[in-house]
Every structure is written in C-alpha cells, then in structure tokens.
Amino acid sequence: MIREMKESDLAAVARLEKECFTSCWSEEQYRAELSENAFSHLYVLVEGEELIGYLVYWITFETAQLCKLAVAPAHRRKGHATALMEQMMHAAGQAQCEFITLEVRVSNRSAIALYERFGFTRAGLRKGYYQDNGEDAYVYACAIGGSIQ
C-alpha cells in the first residue's frame, strides 16, 4: 500500500535510506521536507507493517522533480518501484505539470532502465554531482504535457 509519509515513518525511512544510498538525507532533512517544504510530496510503500519503500518529489509550477525513490533490496524486482513511479506520474499529471525531471547516477543501470520504461530521456549530464564519490549524474526528463495520467 502506498500512503503519505508521516512523522512516525521517519526513523524507518532514515534506516532504509542508509541501506539504499551512499549519499543520504538525514532523518532531520526528511522531517523538514514533511513540515517545512510546501512543494514536497512524500510517500511510503508498506507491506503489512513493514516500510519497504518511499518516494519524494517536488512540484513547482509546471515541473515535478523526483528527489528520492527507494525500495528495500529484499523487495526489489517485484514492481514496487514501478508502483511508486506511477503514483508520482499520476500526481504530476493531476497537478498539470508539463515535465518531470530527475538526476540519476551514471552507474545506476537498474534505475535508468526503470526511468526509460516510463518515457524519460537523457537531457544532460551533471559532472561530479554526487558528493560521496564525485560520480556524474545524468539528467533525465519526461514531458507529460500537463495532462492527467
């Protein structure tokens, strides 16, 4: 089940963040996203009582920006990332967004494949984007034309 993130989810989100990423947001950063960023949309994916994934994106004017998408390693390849992407794409369409953008590590082939399945195309390169190791990031974009998906 996908639902809005709550403050009570933050410790589990922070643990999953450390399991999935080398460049992590802190629990405090997530708390600020929940309480202080009016543009931020945060969702979790739960299976039973277990938080197994989450999604963070911002909607500003005509653009949605995917910030975070994570699924616990033990729950990957089961369609969970697809479900989270579908949630974001639908919400962005309802918000009349024209585009969705994101950055992805050039080495993250599975994420790139997921984004390309959703119609994202490479739009640029950010040299040295990731602070943990200086890896480059591809910029991907998808035009959705402001329509409800």
C-alpha positions, 0 to 999 in steps of 0.5 A: 500500500502506498500512503503519505509519509508521516512523522512516525515513518521517519526513523524507518525511512532514515534506516532504509535510506542508509541501506539504499544510498551512499549519499543520504538525507538525514532523518532531520532533512526528511522531517523538514521536507514533511513540515517545512517544504510546501512543494514536497510530496512524500510517500511510503510503500508498506507491506503489512507493517513493514516500510519497504519503500518511499518516494519524494518529489517536488512540484513547482509550477509546471515541473515535478522533480523526483528527489528520492525513490527507494525500495528495500533490496529484499523487495526489489524486482517485484514492481514496487518501484514501478508502483511508486513511479506511477503514483508520482506520474499520476500526481504530476499529471493531476497537478498539470505539470508539463515535465518531470525531471530527475538526476540519476547516477551514471552507474545506476543501470537498474534505475535508468532502465526503470526511468526509460520504461516510463518515457524519460530521456537523457537531457544532460549530464551533471559532472561530479554531482554526487558528493560521496564519490564525485560520480556524474549524474545524468539528467533525465526528463519526461514531458507529460504535457500537463495532462492527467495520467 
